[in-house]
Amino acid sequence: MREVWVRVIPYEKGLVTTALEAGAQGIWVEEDRVTDVRALGRVKVVAPGGDLVPGEDFSFIEISSGEDQEKAMALARRGPVVVDTADWRVIPLENLVAAAPGRVWAVVRGEDEMSLALGVLEKGVAGVVVDVDDPLLLRRLVLMARVEGEKVTLEEGEILEVVPLGLGDRVCVDTCSLMGRGQGMLVGNSSAFLFLVHAESVENPYVAPRPFRVNAGAVHAYVLVPGGRTRYLSELEAGDEVLVVDRGGAGQRALVGRSKVERRPLLMVRARVGDIEGSCILQNAETIRLVSPQGEPLSVVALEPGDRVLVRLEGGGRHFGMKVEETIQEK
C-alpha cells in the first residue's frame, strides 16, 4: 500500500492539521516537535525519537547529479530510500524505481510531480513525501495520492447458465464509501476469473438502496483488494481495504466498515470469455446484480444465457492472496 507523508520543517501547526485532515499517514518534523504532532492526532511521526527515524528506518538523499543517482540506487537496494531532487526531468524517476521497485519514495512539490510519481513504470513509487507550505496545495496533493486508484482490465463475459443452489453463508461488505451506478467489487470462485458485482445503489421496490454495500457472494469466494491481491470474503473485517471498480476498470480503495455473514439461498453464475470459463456463487435475490459492458446493473435472477457481463481474467495462481506464476486449476 502506497503511503503519503507530509514534511513540515520548519514546524507549522496549521500545515500539520491540514495534512491530518486530508488523510496523510505520516508527518515528518524536527525531533523537538514529535510530542506536538502526537497531540494533534494518531499518525506516524517521522523524526528522531518518532515512529520512523531517518537514517535508521529509511535513508534520505538529495539528488543533483548522476553520481547522486547512483548513490540513491545503492541505498534503495539495501532498504527504503526517500529521494529529493529539484527537477525529475533531469534525474528520471524511472531509473530509480526500476533499480529497486517497492523501495523508492519521492518528495513532491506539485501536481505534475505527483502524477509522475504515482504513474512511473505503471505502478508508481512506494510512497510520496509532500513538501509544500501552501495549505490548499498540500491538501490537493495528499488527496491526489490517497484517492489514486488502480486500473483493472475488464473483459466481456458471456453468461452460460445460472443454477439455483441450496442454502449457504454469504457476505455483505459494507464500506465507508458511497458507490454509484456501474461500481462494485470483483468476486469469483477462482481468482483467475472475477465477476464485477454491483453495489446496492439501485432503486428497487423491495429494499432501500444502500450504496455503501456490495452483497458480494459466498464466504469462500475471492475478492480483489488493493495492490492486485485477493482475499477470501470470509476474512474481511472492519478496517480492511477492498478495491471498488467501475465499468471502465478504474479502481479506488474503500475501507470496510463491517462484514456481515448470513445464511441465504444461493445460486451459481457461470460465464466464459473465449475458451476460458469461470463461476461465482451469489445470493439468489433480485437485488443482487452483475454489471453489463454498458455499466448497467443486471439482476442475477433475470440473467439468461448469452447475456454479457464484465469480468476480470488473470493468468497464473495465488498463494496467500499474492499472484504466483504456477499452474493452478480451480473448478
C-alpha positions in Angstrom: 0.0 0.0 0.0 1.4 3.4 -1.0 1.8 5.8 1.9 1.7 9.6 2.0 3.8 11.6 4.3 3.9 15.4 4.7 7.2 17.1 5.7 6.6 20.1 7.9 10.1 21.5 8.5 10.1 24.1 10.0 7.1 23.1 12.1 3.8 24.8 11.4 0.7 23.6 13.3 -1.7 24.7 10.6 0.0 22.6 7.9 0.1 19.5 10.2 -3.6 19.9 10.9 -4.3 20.2 7.1 -2.2 17.1 6.5 -4.1 15.1 9.1 -7.5 16.2 7.8 -6.5 15.2 4.2 -5.5 11.7 5.3 -1.7 11.8 5.4 -0.3 8.7 7.1 2.9 10.2 8.3 4.2 13.7 9.5 7.9 14.5 9.2 9.1 17.1 11.7 12.1 18.0 13.8 12.9 16.0 16.9 11.5 18.5 19.3 8.1 18.5 17.6 7.2 14.8 18.0 5.0 15.5 21.0 3.3 18.4 19.3 2.2 16.1 16.4 1.1 13.3 18.6 -1.1 15.8 20.5 -3.0 16.6 17.2 -3.8 13.1 16.0 -2.9 9.4 15.8 -0.4 9.3 13.0 3.1 8.1 12.3 5.7 10.7 13.3 8.8 10.7 11.1 11.6 12.2 13.2 14.4 11.3 15.5 12.6 9.9 18.5 9.5 9.3 16.4 7.9 6.2 15.0 10.1 6.2 11.9 13.7 7.5 12.3 15.6 9.0 9.3 18.8 7.2 8.8 17.6 4.1 10.7 14.2 3.1 9.2 14.9 4.7 5.8 17.6 6.6 4.0 17.2 10.2 2.6 19.2 11.6 -0.2 19.1 14.8 -2.3 19.9 14.2 -5.9 21.6 16.8 -8.1 23.9 14.7 -10.3 24.3 11.3 -11.9 26.7 10.4 -9.1 24.0 11.1 -6.5 21.6 9.0 -8.6 24.0 6.0 -8.3 24.2 6.5 -4.5 20.4 6.5 -4.3 20.2 3.3 -6.3 22.7 1.7 -4.0 20.8 2.8 -0.9 17.5 1.6 -2.4 18.9 -1.9 -2.9 19.5 -2.1 0.8 16.2 -0.6 2.1 13.7 2.1 1.7 15.0 5.5 0.5 13.4 8.9 0.2 14.8 10.8 -2.8 14.6 14.5 -3.4 15.6 16.5 -6.5 14.9 19.9 -7.9 13.8 18.5 -11.3 12.6 15.0 -12.0 13.1 15.7 -15.7 16.8 15.8 -15.2 17.0 12.8 -13.0 14.5 10.3 -14.3 12.4 8.7 -11.6 12.0 5.6 -13.7 15.7 4.8 -13.3 15.4 4.7 -9.5 12.1 2.7 -9.4 13.4 0.2 -11.9 16.6 -0.3 -9.9 14.7 -1.0 -6.6 10.9 -1.5 -7.1 8.9 -1.0 -3.9 11.7 0.8 -2.0 11.8 4.3 -3.5 9.9 7.2 -2.0 9.7 10.6 -3.8 9.5 14.1 -2.5 6.9 16.0 -4.5 6.1 19.7 -4.6 3.4 20.0 -7.3 0.6 18.2 -9.1 2.8 17.3 -12.2 5.4 15.8 -9.9 2.7 13.8 -8.0 1.3 12.5 -11.3 4.8 11.4 -12.3 5.5 9.7 -9.0 2.1 7.9 -9.0 2.4 6.6 -12.5 6.0 5.9 -13.0 6.5 2.4 -14.7 2.7 1.9 -14.4 3.0 1.0 -10.7 4.4 4.2 -9.2 6.7 4.8 -6.2 6.3 3.0 -2.9 5.4 6.3 -1.2 5.4 10.1 -1.5 6.5 12.9 0.7 4.6 16.1 0.2 6.8 19.2 0.9 4.9 22.4 0.4 3.9 25.4 2.5 0.6 26.2 0.8 -2.3 24.6 2.8 -4.6 24.3 -0.3 -1.9 22.7 -2.4 -0.9 20.4 0.4 -4.5 19.2 0.7 -4.8 18.7 -3.1 -1.6 16.7 -3.3 -2.4 14.5 -0.3 -5.9 13.7 -1.6 -4.5 13.2 -5.1 -2.2 10.5 -3.7 -4.8 8.9 -1.4 -7.5 8.5 -4.0 -5.2 7.5 -6.8 -6.7 4.2 -8.0 -5.6 1.1 -9.6 -6.5 0.3 -13.2 -8.1 -3.1 -13.8 -8.6 -4.6 -17.2 -12.1 -5.9 -17.7 -13.5 -8.2 -20.3 -16.9 -9.1 -21.6 -18.0 -12.4 -20.4 -20.9 -14.4 -21.9 -23.3 -16.0 -19.4 -23.5 -19.7 -19.9 -26.0 -20.7 -17.1 -27.5 -19.6 -13.8 -28.1 -22.5 -11.5 -30.1 -22.3 -8.2 -28.3 -23.9 -5.3 -29.2 -24.6 -1.7 -28.6 -22.5 1.4 -25.2 -21.2 2.3 -23.3 -18.4 4.0 -22.9 -15.2 2.1 -21.0 -12.0 2.9 -22.3 -8.4 2.7 -19.4 -6.0 2.6 -20.4 -2.6 4.0 -17.8 0.1 3.2 -17.1 3.6 4.3 -17.6 4.9 0.8 -20.6 5.6 -1.4 -20.7 3.8 -4.7 -22.6 4.8 -7.8 -24.0 3.2 -10.9 -21.6 0.8 -12.6 -19.5 0.4 -9.5 -18.9 -2.7 -7.4 -16.3 -5.3 -6.4 -14.6 -8.1 -8.3 -15.6 -11.5 -6.8 -15.4 -15.1 -8.0 -14.9 -18.8 -7.2 -11.5 -18.5 -8.9 -9.0 -15.7 -8.5 -8.4 -16.0 -12.3 -12.0 -15.2 -13.2 -13.7 -12.5 -11.2 -17.2 -11.0 -11.8 -18.0 -7.3 -11.2 -20.7 -7.5 -8.6 -22.7 -4.2 -8.5 -23.2 -2.2 -5.3 -26.7 -2.0 -3.8 -27.0 1.6 -5.1 -30.0 0.8 -7.4 -33.6 1.9 -6.6 -35.9 -1.0 -6.3 -39.3 -1.8 -4.7 -38.0 -4.3 -2.2 -35.4 -2.6 0.0 -34.0 0.9 0.2 -30.7 1.5 -1.7 -27.5 1.0 0.4 -24.9 2.5 -1.9 -22.1 1.7 0.6 -22.8 -2.1 0.3 -21.9 -4.9 -2.0 -23.7 -8.2 -1.4 -20.6 -9.9 -2.6 -21.1 -13.6 -2.5 -20.4 -16.8 -0.7 -17.9 -16.9 2.2 -15.3 -19.0 0.2 -15.1 -16.5 -2.8 -12.2 -14.4 -3.7 -12.4 -10.6 -3.7 -9.9 -8.2 -5.3 -8.2 -5.8 -2.9 -5.6 -3.0 -3.5 -2.2 -4.0 -4.8 -3.6 -6.7 -7.1 -4.1 -9.1 -4.2 -7.1 -11.1 -3.3 -8.7 -12.0 0.0 -11.4 -14.6 0.9 -14.7 -12.8 1.6 -14.9 -14.6 4.9 -11.6 -12.9 6.0 -12.8 -9.3 5.6 -13.4 -7.2 8.8 -13.7 -3.6 9.8 -10.7 -1.6 8.9 -9.6 -3.7 6.0 -9.4 -2.3 2.5 -11.2 -3.5 -0.7 -11.0 -2.3 -4.3 -14.1 -0.7 -5.7 -14.1 -0.9 -9.5 -16.2 0.8 -12.1 -17.3 -0.3 -15.6 -14.2 1.3 -17.1 -11.8 -0.6 -14.8 -10.9 2.4 -12.7 -10.4 1.2 -9.1 -10.3 3.1 -5.8 -9.6 2.0 -2.3 -12.5 1.7 0.2 -12.4 0.9 3.9 -14.6 -1.9 5.2 -16.9 -0.7 7.9 -18.3 -4.1 8.7 -18.7 -7.5 7.1 -22.0 -9.4 7.6 -22.2 -13.2 7.1 -25.8 -14.5 6.9 -27.3 -17.8 5.7 -29.2 -17.3 2.5 -30.4 -19.2 -0.7 -27.6 -19.2 -3.3 -27.2 -19.5 -7.0 -24.2 -20.1 -9.3 -23.5 -18.0 -12.3 -21.2 -19.4 -15.0 -19.7 -17.4 -17.8 -16.9 -17.6 -20.4 -14.5 -15.3 -22.3 -13.4 -17.2 -25.4 -12.3 -20.6 -24.2 -11.9 -19.6 -20.5 -14.8 -20.3 -18.1 -15.4 -19.1 -14.6 -18.1 -19.0 -12.0 -19.4 -17.2 -9.0 -21.8 -18.1 -6.2 -24.1 -15.3 -5.1 -27.2 -14.8 -3.1 -30.4 -15.8 -5.0 -32.2 -12.4 -4.8 -33.4 -9.8 -7.2 -31.3 -7.1 -5.6 -28.0 -8.9 -6.4 -26.6 -7.6 -9.7 -23.7 -8.0 -12.1 -22.6 -5.2 -14.5 -23.2 -5.1 -18.2 -20.4 -3.7 -20.6 -22.5 -0.5 -20.7 -22.3 -0.2 -16.9 -25.9 -1.2 -16.3 -26.8 -3.4 -13.3 -28.2 -6.8 -14.3 -30.2 -8.7 -11.6 -28.9 -12.3 -11.3 -32.5 -13.6 -11.2 -33.1 -12.2 -14.7 -29.8 -13.3 -16.3 -30.1 -15.5 -19.4 -27.5 -17.5 -21.4 -25.9 -15.2 -23.9 -26.1 -12.1 -21.7 -22.9 -10.1 -21.4 -21.3 -9.1 -18.1 -18.0 -7.6 -17.0 -15.3 -9.9 -15.6 -11.6 -9.8 -14.9 -9.3 -12.5 -16.1 -5.8 -13.4 -14.8 -3.2 -16.0 -15.6 -1.2 -17.9 -13.0 -2.4 -18.7 -9.5 -2.5 -17.3 -6.0 -0.5 -18.1 -2.8 -1.8 -16.3 0.3 -3.5 -13.8 -2.0 -0.4 -13.0 -4.0 -0.1 -13.7 -7.7 2.3 -16.5 -8.5 3.4 -17.9 -11.8 2.4 -21.6 -11.5 -0.2 -23.9 -12.8 -3.3 -23.9 -10.6 -6.7 -25.2 -11.6 -9.8 -24.2 -9.6 -13.1 -25.8 -10.5 
